[in-house]
Amino acid sequence: MSLREQMTKRLSGTGLDIGALHRPMVKHSGMKVVYVDRLPAAELKKHSPELSEFPLVEADIISDAQYLPGIDSGKYDFVIASHLIEHMSCTLGALEAWFRVLKVGGLLYLVVPDKRYIFDKKRSLTTFEHILKDFQMLEAERHEADWQHCLEYAELVDDCEGAEIEEHAKYLRDSGYSYHPHTFIPESFHEVLIYFIEHVCPGNIEAGPRIDPTDKHEFHFLLRKE
């Protein structure tokens, strides 16, 4: 049994899978999954051509993952966010939104890429201080921080050089391309989660970090809302 199957065995009832794209989370008969994404599948493929060859899950609800506008609070038994939190410009704000839609006692299942084993490996590790500052910023202030993320991504992930760096960074920013503003390893993300459940939304870490020894590029956490 895969680690994903082990983790989802603990989920039941009705929940959200946010940003599933071509890899929806495994599920069992006790789970009713509602899919959430920012665009319909056809538009996602136009926006991100690298997805064009994959069959994408069609969203049941169109909403922005950062804050889940239009989705009722306290409604769901679980929320799944796999390879999603690294795309969020405000990490703690996204966790707060995902907890908001959970019932008390509901579970948040997070799968997060480890920067050391993916295309982010040349980038600096995002510090906890950076994550906290993002959370304390006004939305307008965060746009400048996002610009710096775009520059770094253009240079160290997309291998741009010279004037190409700023040109490509502008594309990332202005097109709304879903890049990675932040990078994590299990220890750094655990620090973020401890702060979140102690200072933002009450909860418990039920499991994690869990790592599949055959697939070290990602790590898993399960949180329960109090």
N, C-alpha and C positions, 0 to 999 in steps of 0.2 A: 504494500500500500504506500503510495506516495505521501510526502509530507503535506501537500495540499489536501489530499483526501483525509488524512488524519485530522487536520485542522478543521475542515468543513464538517466533519462528523459532529462537532460541537455546536454547529449552527442548526437552528430549526425555526419554523414559522415563516413569516414573510419578511423579505429584506431586499436591499438595494445592492446591485453590483455596478459600481460607477466606473465608466471608462473602460469597459471590457474589451472593446475593439475586436480583434481576431482571436483573443484568448480568454473567453469567459471562464470564470472559476468553475471547477468541478462542483457538482451538486449531487444531492441524494433525494429520495422521494419525500423526505420530511421538510424540504426547503421549497418555498415559492419565491422565485427570483424576479425582481423588477429591474430592468436595465435602464441606466441613466447615462446620457452622453450629451455633449454640448451641441452636436449637429446630427442630422440624419446620416445614415451610413453612406449614401451616395455623395453627400457634401463633404464628409470626412475624407473620402477617397480623392476628391478634387483638391481639397486643402492640403493633404499629405500624400503625394503621389506614391511614396514608398509603400503605402497600404493598399494600392490598387490591385495587387495580385492576391490579396487575402479576402476570404469571406468574413465580413464584419457583422457583429451582432447588431440588429436594428433596435434602437433605443425605444423603450416604452414611454420614457419621460425625457424631454429636452430641457436641460438645465446646466448651469455653470457649476463645475465641481468645487470651485473655491468656496462658495457660500450656499449652494443648493437653493437658490431662490425659487419660490413657488412650491416647495416641498414641505408638507406639514411637519411640525415638530412632534416628537414623542410618538411616532406612528409605527416604527419598524422594529422587528426583533433582532435584525442584524444589518450591518453594512459591510460590504467588501470593497476594499480599495487596493488593487494589485498593480504595482508599478505606476502609481499615480501621485503619491505625496511629493515625490521629487520634482513634479511638474508644477507644483503650487507655489505662487510667489510669496504667500504667507502661510508657512507650515502650521503654526499654532492656530491660525484662523481657520484653516481647512479642517483640522482635527476638531475644533469647536463646532463647526457646521455639521460634521459627520456625527458627532455626539448628539447634537441638537435633535436630529430626526429619529434617534433611537428612543425606544421605551426605556424606562428605568429597568436595569437588569439586562438590557440589550448588549450585543457583542459587536465590536468593531474588529474586523480581520484585516490586517495590513501586511502586504508583501512589498518589500522595499529592495531595490537593487543596491548591491555593495559596489561602491565606486571603484574599488581596487580591481574588479574583474570585468568591468564593462568599458565602454568608450569614454567614460569620465575619468579614467585612471590617471591622466596627466593633470587634471584639475586639482586645486586645493580642496581640502575637506572643509565643508561649511561648519563654522564654529557655532556653539550654542549661543554665544553672545550675538552673533549675526541673526540667528533665528529669533531671539528675543527682541532685538531691535526692530526687525521686520514687523513683529506683532504690535509693537508700541508706536509705529509710524502711522501717519495718516495715509490714506490710499494714494494721494497725489505725490507724497514724498517717496513712496515705494517705487514709483515709476523710474526715478533716477537710479535707485539700487538695481532695478531690473535691467537698466541700460548697461550697467557694469557687468551683470551676468551675461548679457548678450555678447558683449565684447570678448569675454573670456571663452564663451562657448564657441564663438566663431574662430578664435585662434587655436584653442587646444583640443576641440572636438572635430570641427569641420576643416581644420588645417589651413585656414586662410592666412595670407601673409600681406604685410604692407597695407596699402589702401584698401585691399579686399576685406580686411578685418572689419573696418567700420561699415563698409557697404553691406556686407553680409549680416552684421549685427543689426543694421537698420531693417533689413528684410525680416529677421527673426522677430524684432519688436513690432514692426508695423503690420506684418501679415498675421500676427497672433499665432505663429507656429508654436507647437507644443514641445518646447525644448526643456531642458533640466536647469532651472535656476539654482538648485541646491544639490549637494552631494552628501552621502551618508555612508557610515559603516555601522555595524551593530552597536558598538559602544556609544558612538555619538548620538545615534537615534534613541537609544535607551535613555540617555540623559534628557533629551527633549520630552520623551513620554513621561518621565518622572516629574518634570516641571509641570507638564500639562495636567496630570491627575492631581497634583498637589496644589496648584495655583489657578487653574483655569476651569476645569470641569472635574468634579469628583468621580473617581473610578479606580479600577484595579487592573494591573497587568496580570492576566490569567495565564498567559504562556508567552515565552520568548525572552531573548531572541532564539528562535529555532532555525537551524540551518540543515538542509539536506546535504549529507556528505558527498553526494553525487552531483550536486548543483550548487556550488558555493557562490554563484553570482547574485543570489538573493537571500534575504533573511525574512523571518515571519514573526509577527506579534499578534496577540489576541488580547483586547482590552474589554473590560466590562464597565458599563455605565452605572454609577450609583444613584 
